[in-house]
């Protein structure tokens, strides 16, 4: 999971915190006109955490819970051991639209045997099934991903998500480590990429890069951080002297050929190209890519591709 407070993650203690509510944090950007979370928002977040049995955080106008599949072990990609917090996880994301209507847009890593039961629970709880695919074709063993969304009451949405999670072997409760560190030069990489670093467990570092366009999902104007952004994840290797990097570029159609061409010329493995949402304007195309090497050089190569996308960079 990605834990740093500055962008999505906020270290809390499970139990008392889940029962009493979240601390108030400043709303950085939002889909509503409110400037900061009110007490009702904090209670709602706490209720969602209680239902899911996992901790979340609020940043950039989005409340997020990261779910690690610690039960899916010994996964490799091109012979590289893959940590759950790097690429074997899920992200549950909520945006308040009005007092009683929230948009949820999320994804989850699954075993093959869990796919149909998971989809059955989504459908049974009025959650829109949006996509099913592999992010990387050369995972060993295979890992699959389901993308889903719902617009409506956030508590009913959380209950539906939990029903789907309950058909998997995902371990709960999930908590966040405090003061995570990384051997990677995260700040320097962030300056190159153009986004602040988020340091997670096992030294995994993630960067989130939002698009500039207004994005409409299911008729709702959604926050550019509501699981529709480009996210770039680094796993430290060899004590941090090298890294595995996996950018997930969120592109419009006219950018795909250029971005993929740039990355292939730099030797990146193109793991996939797909739509992860339905009823979305503009339609976004996502491509997970993979390479290992010097973390600074990997960051430079990723920035070369980002420069050809309509995204917000520092």
Secondary structure by P-SEA (a helix, b strand, c coil): ccccccccbbbbbcccccccccccccccccccccccccaaaaaaaaaaaaaacccccccccbbbbbbbccccccccccccccccccccbbbbbbbbccccbbbbbbbbbbcccaaaaaaaaaaaaccccccccccccccccbbbbbbccccccaaaaaaaaaaaaaacccccccccccccccccaaaaaaaaacbbbbbcccbbbbbbbbbccccccccccccccccccbbbbbbbcccccbbbbbbbccccccaaaaaaaaaaaaccccccccccccccccbbbbbbbbccccaaaaaaaaaaaaaacccccc
